[in-house]
Amino acid sequence: MLYLPREEGQGLVEYALILVLVAIVVIAILLLLGPVVGNVFSNIVSNI
């Protein structure tokens, strides 16, 4: 009997790791830029 490796799960794991990495980067950017964006909108509202 020939052994045929199942590689469907490997691609799914790679996509999941990329998705987690992108999510971590987006969360880090939002944490760093969140207060800055809030101040910009506050300045816009106060000037209106």
mmCIF file of the C-alpha atoms, coordinates in Angstrom:
data_MODEL
# 
_entry.id   MODEL 
# 
loop_
_atom_site.group_PDB 
_atom_site.id 
_atom_site.type_symbol 
_atom_site.label_atom_id 
_atom_site.label_alt_id 
_atom_site.label_comp_id 
_atom_site.label_asym_id 
_atom_site.label_entity_id 
_atom_site.label_seq_id 
_atom_site.pdbx_PDB_ins_code 
_atom_site.Cartn_x 
_atom_site.Cartn_y 
_atom_site.Cartn_z 
_atom_site.occupancy 
_atom_site.B_iso_or_equiv 
_atom_site.pdbx_formal_charge 
_atom_site.auth_seq_id 
_atom_site.auth_comp_id 
_atom_site.auth_asym_id 
_atom_site.auth_atom_id 
_atom_site.pdbx_PDB_model_num 
ATOM 1  C CA . MET A 1 1  ? 0.000   0.000  0.000  1.00 0.00 ? 1  MET A CA 1 
ATOM 2  C CA . LEU A 1 2  ? 1.335   3.419  -0.950 1.00 0.00 ? 2  LEU A CA 1 
ATOM 3  C CA . TYR A 1 3  ? 1.457   6.157  1.647  1.00 0.00 ? 3  TYR A CA 1 
ATOM 4  C CA . LEU A 1 4  ? -0.072  9.373  0.347  1.00 0.00 ? 4  LEU A CA 1 
ATOM 5  C CA . PRO A 1 5  ? 0.532   12.331 2.668  1.00 0.00 ? 5  PRO A CA 1 
ATOM 6  C CA . ARG A 1 6  ? -2.418  14.539 3.455  1.00 0.00 ? 6  ARG A CA 1 
ATOM 7  C CA . GLU A 1 7  ? -1.370  18.124 2.906  1.00 0.00 ? 7  GLU A CA 1 
ATOM 8  C CA . GLU A 1 8  ? -4.742  19.896 2.978  1.00 0.00 ? 8  GLU A CA 1 
ATOM 9  C CA . GLY A 1 9  ? -4.344  20.842 6.628  1.00 0.00 ? 9  GLY A CA 1 
ATOM 10 C CA . GLN A 1 10 ? -0.894  22.321 6.124  1.00 0.00 ? 10 GLN A CA 1 
ATOM 11 C CA . GLY A 1 11 ? -2.155  25.098 3.848  1.00 0.00 ? 11 GLY A CA 1 
ATOM 12 C CA . LEU A 1 12 ? -4.969  25.883 6.256  1.00 0.00 ? 12 LEU A CA 1 
ATOM 13 C CA . VAL A 1 13 ? -2.517  26.238 9.141  1.00 0.00 ? 13 VAL A CA 1 
ATOM 14 C CA . GLU A 1 14 ? -0.308  28.545 7.086  1.00 0.00 ? 14 GLU A CA 1 
ATOM 15 C CA . TYR A 1 15 ? -3.270  30.777 6.223  1.00 0.00 ? 15 TYR A CA 1 
ATOM 16 C CA . ALA A 1 16 ? -4.311  30.825 9.880  1.00 0.00 ? 16 ALA A CA 1 
ATOM 17 C CA . LEU A 1 17 ? -0.810  31.884 10.968 1.00 0.00 ? 17 LEU A CA 1 
ATOM 18 C CA . ILE A 1 18 ? -0.764  34.684 8.392  1.00 0.00 ? 18 ILE A CA 1 
ATOM 19 C CA . LEU A 1 19 ? -4.196  35.836 9.552  1.00 0.00 ? 19 LEU A CA 1 
ATOM 20 C CA . VAL A 1 20 ? -3.061  35.883 13.184 1.00 0.00 ? 20 VAL A CA 1 
ATOM 21 C CA . LEU A 1 21 ? 0.077   37.838 12.265 1.00 0.00 ? 21 LEU A CA 1 
ATOM 22 C CA . VAL A 1 22 ? -1.952  40.422 10.329 1.00 0.00 ? 22 VAL A CA 1 
ATOM 23 C CA . ALA A 1 23 ? -4.399  40.738 13.235 1.00 0.00 ? 23 ALA A CA 1 
ATOM 24 C CA . ILE A 1 24 ? -1.550  41.346 15.696 1.00 0.00 ? 24 ILE A CA 1 
ATOM 25 C CA . VAL A 1 25 ? -0.049  44.027 13.440 1.00 0.00 ? 25 VAL A CA 1 
ATOM 26 C CA . VAL A 1 26 ? -3.422  45.777 13.018 1.00 0.00 ? 26 VAL A CA 1 
ATOM 27 C CA . ILE A 1 27 ? -4.069  45.729 16.778 1.00 0.00 ? 27 ILE A CA 1 
ATOM 28 C CA . ALA A 1 28 ? -0.600  47.141 17.473 1.00 0.00 ? 28 ALA A CA 1 
ATOM 29 C CA . ILE A 1 29 ? -1.113  49.954 14.953 1.00 0.00 ? 29 ILE A CA 1 
ATOM 30 C CA . LEU A 1 30 ? -4.528  50.788 16.404 1.00 0.00 ? 30 LEU A CA 1 
ATOM 31 C CA . LEU A 1 31 ? -3.099  50.884 19.927 1.00 0.00 ? 31 LEU A CA 1 
ATOM 32 C CA . LEU A 1 32 ? -0.315  53.220 18.830 1.00 0.00 ? 32 LEU A CA 1 
ATOM 33 C CA . LEU A 1 33 ? -2.379  55.511 16.592 1.00 0.00 ? 33 LEU A CA 1 
ATOM 34 C CA . GLY A 1 34 ? -5.706  55.392 18.427 1.00 0.00 ? 34 GLY A CA 1 
ATOM 35 C CA . PRO A 1 35 ? -5.135  58.426 20.646 1.00 0.00 ? 35 PRO A CA 1 
ATOM 36 C CA . VAL A 1 36 ? -3.726  60.433 17.730 1.00 0.00 ? 36 VAL A CA 1 
ATOM 37 C CA . VAL A 1 37 ? -6.792  59.764 15.591 1.00 0.00 ? 37 VAL A CA 1 
ATOM 38 C CA . GLY A 1 38 ? -9.045  60.604 18.536 1.00 0.00 ? 38 GLY A CA 1 
ATOM 39 C CA . ASN A 1 39 ? -7.296  63.949 19.003 1.00 0.00 ? 39 ASN A CA 1 
ATOM 40 C CA . VAL A 1 40 ? -7.683  64.772 15.309 1.00 0.00 ? 40 VAL A CA 1 
ATOM 41 C CA . PHE A 1 41 ? -11.423 64.137 15.412 1.00 0.00 ? 41 PHE A CA 1 
ATOM 42 C CA . SER A 1 42 ? -11.726 66.105 18.655 1.00 0.00 ? 42 SER A CA 1 
ATOM 43 C CA . ASN A 1 43 ? -9.973  69.071 17.059 1.00 0.00 ? 43 ASN A CA 1 
ATOM 44 C CA . ILE A 1 44 ? -12.234 68.870 14.010 1.00 0.00 ? 44 ILE A CA 1 
ATOM 45 C CA . VAL A 1 45 ? -15.387 68.781 16.155 1.00 0.00 ? 45 VAL A CA 1 
ATOM 46 C CA . SER A 1 46 ? -14.217 71.643 18.383 1.00 0.00 ? 46 SER A CA 1 
ATOM 47 C CA . ASN A 1 47 ? -13.417 73.806 15.342 1.00 0.00 ? 47 ASN A CA 1 
ATOM 48 C CA . ILE A 1 48 ? -16.848 73.194 13.851 1.00 0.00 ? 48 ILE A CA 1 
# 
